[in-house]
Amino acid sequence: MQLPDPEMTANEVLQAFHRDALNLFLGAAIVAVGVVAAAFSVIRRKLDPVLIYFALFAVLYGLRMWIESELVTLTMHDFPFYPRLSSAFDFTVAIPAFFFFRAAGLFRRQAAIFSYGLGIELGSLALATLAFGPHRIFYQIANISIIAVLVIVVARSVREKSENEDFTVIRWGVLIFVAFILWENIRSAFGLRLPNIEPIGFVVFLGALGYVAARQTLERDRKLNEIQKELEVAKRMQLSILPAPFPDSTNFHVAARYVPMTSVAGDFYDFIVADDQQAGLLIADVSGHGVPAALIASMVKLAASSQRANAADPARLLAGMNAALFGNTQTQFVTAAYVHLDAVSGQLQYSAAAHPPMLLLRHGSVREIAENGLMLAVFEYATYTNAVYPLESGDRLLLYTDGVIEAANAQGDSFGHDALSLLLQKTAELAPAAALDKIASSVQRWSASQDDDLTLLICDYLSGAQDGKTVS
């Protein structure tokens, strides 16, 4: 057997490369587009049929351009099975294309049945080609079937109108590509010796998809910027509903810390009454997060303000808030706690609505004070009762939302009541504001991520009028 001339083979390869350069480049680019589409679907963690079928179609189409190139054919001429593989690949490429058309909404239900039938037919022709080798009758069957289904696609797309600009652009891109496919199948069916210009149609189709993707990206960025601006406004508005610092008082030193999980939050606190003789401290937590919870928090502000006449009676205040909120919060609810301190009588009254217990630090030990009724805004018949305790000079009270005790570390362990009580003891010598900073930073260091709003409120009672009394 005579060996081929190496110089002639090299020249043939070089000439083939020059002739195939454009197709090879387009094939590689189309495969890259398909890989990007598949990667995008994986990143989204959602198997979108449109993306999946498009990715498969693009990769197979780009690979076919390489397989059919003169350069690859010349390289693979020593492999007798290659012609069968190349021909079978021709039939395979069209299968994901028609499933893509169906997923994109270009087929009606009846036409979709034909796409499934065509997929089975093309798969069978690919297997027959691998088994028996390429035959012209196989191509004729495929060409006639593809032409028939594409005519259905064109006819349906031309009849239907859509007000969606993106769908219209994609549809015209598909129709142009379909026209090129029709031309290629007619050329192949009748054996016309004309150039294969089908890849141009595919590039036009990719251009349409790229235009839509770019436009949607810019539109998303615009909307995101608008949302961010609106959230900033909402944040400023929500901060405006929080009270000013507690006024200077000889009997009460009060400080609060408010750390929302997002720009806006569902936590809320207020000073219902704040003077030298009385302190009425309210803390509330709306279920959920973000804008919906923040909107309801503003309703809680109004409900609390409407009950200032009941500032000295926590049970009546919460019952009035419940009546104002009931039926107005959709499916969300509110937990709340309210304590009223009276320096004249030397007593505190406390009531809560499904809220974590208040902590009382006295003489270095911490006690939980709980007097819970039902959550607000859910049960019209909810009632509340007061717990009454004597005050002692040096008492420190801590109100907080459940985001503090439910903060979880990387192992999923909650911060918990015990750790909060211990922190309250350790910060006893600090001023209220400094103590809150220490507690809040400890909770944030503990938690792997902030999954809830954090709100804390400390009140120190400084009067000596009731020294010597203990909590019963």
matplotlib code that plots the C-alpha trace (Angstrom):
import matplotlib.pyplot as plt

x = [0.0, 1.4, 1.6, 0.2, 2.5, 3.0, 3.5, 0.3, -1.7, -0.5, -1.5, -4.9, -5.4, -4.3, -6.6, -9.5, -8.9, -9.0, -12.3, -13.8, -12.5, -15.8, -17.9, -15.4, -15.6, -19.4, -19.6, -17.4, -19.3, -22.7, -21.4, -20.2, -23.7, -25.3, -22.8, -23.6, -27.3, -26.9, -24.7, -27.3, -30.0, -27.7, -26.9, -30.6, -31.1, -34.2, -34.5, -36.1, -37.1, -36.6, -33.0, -32.3, -33.6, -32.0, -28.6, -28.8, -29.8, -27.0, -24.3, -25.4, -25.8, -22.3, -20.8, -22.5, -20.9, -17.5, -18.3, -19.5, -16.5, -14.0, -11.2, -12.6, -13.8, -10.2, -8.8, -11.2, -11.1, -9.3, -12.2, -14.8, -17.5, -17.3, -19.7, -22.4, -21.8, -21.8, -25.1, -26.7, -25.7, -27.7, -30.9, -30.2, -29.7, -33.3, -34.8, -34.0, -34.9, -38.5, -38.8, -37.4, -40.1, -42.7, -41.3, -41.2, -44.9, -44.6, -46.7, -50.3, -51.2, -52.1, -48.9, -46.9, -48.0, -46.3, -43.1, -43.0, -43.7, -41.0, -38.6, -39.3, -38.9, -35.6, -34.2, -35.2, -33.5, -30.4, -30.3, -31.0, -28.1, -25.8, -26.9, -27.1, -25.2, -26.3, -29.1, -30.8, -34.2, -33.5, -32.7, -35.8, -38.1, -36.5, -36.6, -40.3, -41.3, -39.2, -40.7, -44.2, -43.8, -41.9, -44.8, -47.1, -44.8, -44.7, -48.4, -49.3, -46.7, -47.9, -51.5, -50.9, -50.3, -48.6, -48.2, -45.1, -42.1, -39.6, -41.8, -42.3, -38.5, -37.8, -40.6, -39.2, -35.8, -37.2, -39.2, -36.1, -34.2, -37.0, -37.0, -33.3, -34.0, -36.7, -34.4, -31.7, -34.2, -35.6, -32.1, -31.2, -34.5, -34.1, -30.3, -29.7, -26.1, -26.3, -24.3, -25.6, -26.6, -28.6, -26.0, -26.7, -30.3, -29.1, -26.8, -29.8, -31.8, -29.0, -28.9, -32.6, -32.1, -29.1, -31.1, -33.9, -31.4, -29.6, -32.9, -34.2, -30.9, -31.1, -34.7, -34.0, -31.2, -33.5, -36.2, -33.7, -32.4, -36.0, -36.7, -33.5, -34.5, -38.0, -36.5, -34.3, -37.4, -39.3, -36.3, -36.3, -40.1, -39.9, -37.2, -39.4, -42.1, -39.7, -39.7, -37.1, -34.7, -36.4, -36.2, -33.9, -35.4, -34.4, -36.2, -35.7, -32.8, -34.0, -32.1, -33.1, -31.3, -33.0, -31.1, -33.3, -32.5, -33.2, -33.7, -37.1, -38.3, -41.3, -39.9, -41.2, -40.8, -42.4, -42.6, -46.3, -45.7, -42.3, -41.9, -40.2, -42.8, -43.9, -42.4, -44.6, -42.5, -43.9, -42.1, -43.7, -42.7, -44.7, -44.5, -42.5, -39.9, -39.3, -41.9, -45.1, -44.0, -42.8, -46.2, -47.9, -45.4, -46.6, -50.2, -49.0, -47.6, -51.1, -52.8, -50.5, -50.9, -54.7, -54.4, -52.4, -55.4, -54.7, -51.0, -51.2, -53.1, -51.0, -53.9, -56.4, -53.7, -53.0, -56.7, -57.3, -54.4, -55.8, -59.2, -57.6, -55.5, -57.9, -58.9, -56.4, -53.1, -54.0, -52.4, -49.8, -49.8, -48.1, -46.5, -46.0, -45.1, -45.8, -44.6, -45.7, -43.5, -44.8, -42.2, -45.0, -46.5, -43.2, -44.8, -44.5, -47.4, -46.7, -48.7, -47.8, -49.3, -47.4, -44.1, -40.8, -40.8, -39.3, -36.1, -35.6, -32.1, -32.1, -29.2, -27.2, -29.8, -32.1, -35.8, -38.2, -41.5, -44.2, -47.9, -48.9, -52.2, -52.9, -51.0, -52.5, -54.5, -55.7, -58.4, -61.1, -61.9, -58.4, -58.1, -55.0, -54.1, -51.6, -48.8, -48.0, -44.6, -42.9, -39.9, -36.6, -33.9, -31.3, -33.7, -32.9, -35.6, -34.9, -37.5, -36.5, -37.8, -37.4, -34.8, -32.3, -32.9, -33.5, -30.3, -28.6, -24.9, -23.4, -24.3, -28.0, -27.8, -30.0, -28.6, -31.3, -32.7, -29.8, -27.1, -29.2, -29.7, -26.0, -25.2, -27.6, -25.8, -22.3, -23.3, -25.0, -22.3, -22.6, -24.9, -28.1, -26.8, -23.4, -25.0, -27.3, -24.3, -22.5, -25.6, -26.3, -22.7, -22.6, -25.8, -24.4, -21.1, -23.0, -25.2, -24.0, -26.2, -28.9, -32.2, -34.5, -34.8, -33.2, -34.7, -33.7, -34.8, -33.3, -34.8, -33.0, -35.2, -33.2, -35.7, -35.1, -38.7, -39.4, -36.0, -36.3, -39.2, -38.7, -40.4, -43.2]
y = [0.0, 3.4, 6.0, 9.5, 12.3, 14.2, 17.6, 17.1, 16.1, 19.2, 21.4, 19.8, 20.3, 24.0, 24.7, 22.9, 25.0, 28.2, 27.1, 26.0, 28.9, 30.8, 27.6, 26.4, 29.8, 29.9, 26.3, 27.0, 30.2, 28.5, 25.6, 28.3, 29.9, 26.6, 25.9, 29.3, 28.7, 25.4, 26.9, 29.7, 27.1, 25.3, 28.6, 29.4, 25.9, 25.6, 23.2, 25.6, 23.5, 26.4, 26.9, 23.2, 22.4, 25.5, 24.6, 21.0, 22.3, 24.9, 22.5, 19.8, 22.4, 23.8, 20.3, 19.3, 22.3, 21.0, 17.4, 18.3, 20.6, 19.5, 19.8, 17.2, 15.0, 15.0, 14.2, 11.3, 9.7, 6.7, 5.8, 3.8, 4.4, 8.2, 8.6, 6.8, 8.9, 12.1, 11.2, 10.1, 13.4, 15.2, 13.6, 14.0, 17.8, 18.6, 16.7, 19.2, 22.0, 21.0, 20.4, 24.0, 25.3, 23.6, 24.8, 28.3, 28.2, 28.1, 24.9, 24.4, 21.2, 19.4, 20.5, 19.5, 15.9, 16.1, 17.3, 14.2, 12.0, 13.8, 13.3, 9.5, 9.4, 11.3, 9.2, 6.0, 7.4, 8.1, 4.5, 3.1, 5.2, 3.9, 0.3, 0.3, 3.4, 6.6, 6.2, 8.9, 7.7, 8.4, 12.1, 12.4, 11.1, 13.5, 16.5, 15.9, 15.6, 18.6, 20.8, 19.8, 20.6, 23.9, 24.9, 24.4, 26.5, 29.4, 29.3, 29.5, 32.2, 34.4, 34.2, 34.9, 38.4, 39.3, 42.6, 41.3, 42.9, 40.2, 37.4, 39.2, 39.6, 36.0, 34.8, 36.7, 35.4, 31.8, 32.5, 33.7, 30.6, 28.4, 29.9, 29.1, 25.5, 25.1, 26.3, 23.8, 20.9, 21.8, 22.1, 18.7, 17.0, 18.1, 17.7, 21.4, 22.3, 25.5, 26.6, 25.7, 29.1, 27.6, 28.7, 32.3, 31.8, 30.3, 33.3, 35.7, 33.6, 33.9, 37.7, 37.9, 36.0, 38.2, 41.4, 40.2, 39.1, 42.4, 44.4, 42.4, 42.8, 46.6, 46.6, 44.5, 46.8, 49.8, 48.2, 47.1, 50.7, 52.0, 49.3, 50.3, 53.9, 53.0, 50.9, 53.8, 56.0, 53.2, 52.9, 56.6, 56.5, 53.6, 55.1, 58.2, 56.2, 55.1, 57.4, 60.1, 59.2, 58.9, 62.3, 62.9, 61.7, 61.4, 58.1, 56.3, 55.8, 54.2, 53.1, 51.1, 49.3, 48.5, 46.3, 45.3, 42.2, 44.1, 47.7, 47.7, 45.5, 44.3, 45.1, 48.2, 49.9, 53.1, 55.1, 55.4, 57.7, 59.2, 61.8, 62.1, 60.0, 57.4, 55.3, 53.2, 51.0, 49.0, 46.5, 44.6, 42.1, 41.5, 38.1, 37.9, 40.2, 43.0, 45.4, 43.6, 43.4, 47.0, 48.2, 46.4, 47.8, 51.3, 50.1, 48.9, 52.5, 53.9, 51.3, 52.0, 55.8, 55.4, 53.8, 56.4, 57.0, 53.4, 53.9, 53.1, 49.8, 47.4, 44.8, 47.4, 48.9, 45.6, 44.8, 48.1, 47.5, 44.0, 45.5, 48.1, 45.5, 42.6, 41.9, 44.4, 42.4, 39.7, 36.5, 38.2, 38.6, 40.7, 39.8, 42.6, 43.4, 46.5, 47.6, 50.6, 51.9, 54.4, 56.1, 57.5, 54.2, 52.3, 49.6, 48.1, 46.6, 44.2, 42.4, 40.7, 39.1, 35.9, 37.8, 36.5, 37.3, 40.5, 40.1, 41.8, 42.2, 42.9, 42.6, 40.6, 38.0, 37.8, 36.8, 36.3, 38.2, 36.7, 37.5, 36.4, 36.5, 35.6, 37.3, 40.5, 40.9, 37.2, 36.7, 39.2, 37.7, 37.9, 39.2, 40.2, 40.5, 42.5, 41.3, 43.8, 44.0, 46.4, 48.4, 48.7, 51.3, 49.8, 47.5, 47.0, 45.8, 44.2, 43.9, 42.2, 40.5, 36.8, 37.5, 37.9, 34.5, 32.6, 33.8, 30.6, 29.8, 27.7, 24.5, 25.6, 26.2, 29.2, 32.0, 31.3, 32.8, 31.6, 33.4, 36.6, 36.5, 35.9, 38.9, 41.0, 40.2, 40.8, 44.2, 45.3, 48.0, 49.5, 52.3, 51.2, 52.2, 50.6, 47.4, 47.2, 47.6, 44.8, 42.5, 43.2, 42.7, 39.4, 38.1, 39.1, 37.4, 34.3, 34.1, 32.7, 35.2, 37.6, 35.8, 38.1, 41.6, 42.4, 44.9, 45.5, 48.0, 48.6, 50.7, 51.4, 52.5, 54.9, 56.0, 54.8, 55.2, 51.5, 50.2, 47.0, 45.5, 42.2, 40.7, 38.4]
z = [0.0, -1.0, 1.7, 1.0, 0.3, 3.6, 1.9, -0.2, 2.9, 4.8, 1.8, 1.7, 5.4, 5.2, 2.2, 4.0, 7.1, 5.0, 3.4, 6.7, 8.9, 9.1, 9.8, 12.4, 14.2, 14.0, 15.2, 18.2, 19.0, 18.8, 21.1, 23.6, 23.6, 24.3, 27.2, 28.7, 28.4, 30.2, 32.9, 33.4, 34.0, 36.6, 38.4, 38.6, 40.2, 38.0, 35.1, 32.6, 29.5, 27.2, 28.3, 28.4, 24.9, 23.5, 25.1, 23.7, 20.3, 20.2, 21.3, 18.8, 16.0, 16.6, 16.8, 13.5, 11.8, 12.9, 12.0, 8.5, 7.8, 5.1, 7.6, 10.1, 7.2, 5.8, 9.3, 9.9, 6.5, 7.9, 10.2, 8.2, 10.8, 10.5, 7.6, 9.5, 12.7, 10.7, 8.9, 12.2, 13.8, 11.0, 12.2, 15.9, 15.8, 14.8, 17.8, 20.6, 18.1, 17.8, 21.6, 22.0, 19.7, 21.7, 25.1, 23.7, 22.9, 19.1, 18.9, 19.8, 21.6, 18.3, 16.6, 19.7, 19.1, 15.7, 17.3, 19.5, 16.5, 14.6, 17.4, 17.4, 13.6, 13.6, 16.4, 14.4, 11.3, 13.3, 14.6, 11.2, 9.7, 12.4, 11.7, 7.9, 6.8, 5.1, 2.5, 0.4, 1.4, 5.0, 4.2, 2.0, 4.8, 7.3, 4.8, 4.0, 7.7, 8.8, 6.0, 7.0, 10.7, 9.9, 7.7, 10.6, 12.8, 10.3, 9.6, 13.3, 14.1, 11.3, 12.4, 16.1, 17.4, 20.6, 22.5, 24.2, 22.4, 23.5, 22.3, 19.0, 18.5, 19.4, 17.1, 14.1, 14.9, 14.9, 11.7, 9.9, 11.1, 10.1, 6.6, 6.3, 7.6, 5.0, 2.3, 3.4, 3.5, 0.1, -1.3, 0.2, -0.9, -4.6, -4.7, -5.6, -5.9, -3.8, -0.7, 2.7, 4.3, 7.2, 9.8, 8.9, 10.0, 13.3, 13.9, 13.2, 15.7, 18.3, 17.6, 18.4, 21.7, 22.5, 21.9, 24.2, 26.9, 26.8, 26.9, 29.8, 31.7, 31.3, 32.2, 35.3, 36.3, 35.9, 38.0, 40.6, 40.9, 41.3, 44.0, 45.8, 45.8, 47.0, 49.8, 50.9, 51.1, 52.9, 55.3, 56.1, 56.6, 58.9, 61.0, 61.3, 63.1, 65.8, 68.8, 69.7, 72.5, 75.9, 77.6, 80.5, 83.7, 87.3, 87.6, 84.3, 82.0, 78.7, 75.6, 72.5, 69.7, 66.4, 63.9, 60.9, 58.9, 55.6, 54.7, 56.3, 59.1, 61.1, 64.6, 66.3, 69.7, 71.2, 74.3, 75.0, 77.9, 78.8, 81.6, 85.0, 86.8, 84.3, 81.5, 79.2, 77.0, 74.1, 71.9, 69.0, 66.3, 63.1, 61.6, 58.3, 57.0, 54.6, 53.1, 54.1, 57.8, 57.7, 56.4, 59.3, 61.7, 60.7, 61.5, 64.9, 65.5, 64.8, 66.9, 69.8, 69.5, 69.6, 73.0, 74.9, 77.2, 78.4, 78.9, 82.7, 82.0, 79.8, 79.5, 78.2, 75.9, 74.2, 74.0, 72.2, 69.8, 69.0, 68.3, 66.0, 64.1, 63.9, 60.3, 58.8, 58.6, 56.0, 57.3, 59.4, 63.2, 65.8, 69.1, 71.6, 75.2, 77.2, 80.6, 82.5, 85.3, 87.9, 90.1, 92.4, 93.3, 92.9, 90.8, 87.3, 85.4, 82.6, 79.9, 76.7, 73.6, 72.7, 73.2, 74.8, 78.5, 79.9, 81.9, 85.3, 86.6, 90.4, 92.8, 90.2, 89.5, 86.5, 86.6, 83.7, 83.9, 81.7, 81.4, 77.9, 76.1, 72.5, 69.6, 68.2, 65.0, 64.8, 67.5, 68.0, 71.4, 72.8, 76.3, 78.4, 82.1, 84.0, 86.2, 89.0, 90.7, 93.1, 91.8, 93.5, 92.8, 90.5, 88.7, 85.1, 82.6, 79.2, 76.4, 73.2, 70.1, 69.3, 66.7, 69.7, 71.3, 68.1, 66.4, 65.3, 64.8, 62.1, 63.9, 64.2, 68.0, 69.1, 71.2, 73.8, 77.0, 79.2, 77.2, 77.1, 80.9, 81.4, 79.2, 81.1, 84.3, 82.8, 81.5, 84.7, 85.4, 81.9, 81.0, 79.1, 75.7, 76.2, 77.6, 74.5, 72.2, 74.0, 73.8, 70.2, 69.1, 71.0, 69.3, 65.9, 66.5, 67.6, 64.5, 61.2, 59.4, 60.5, 59.7, 61.7, 62.9, 66.3, 68.7, 72.3, 74.9, 78.4, 81.2, 84.4, 87.4, 89.6, 92.3, 95.9, 96.9, 97.1, 98.3, 100.3, 98.3, 96.5, 93.6, 94.7]

ax = plt.figure().add_subplot(projection="3d")
ax.plot(x, y, z, "-o")
ax.set_aspect("equal")
plt.show()
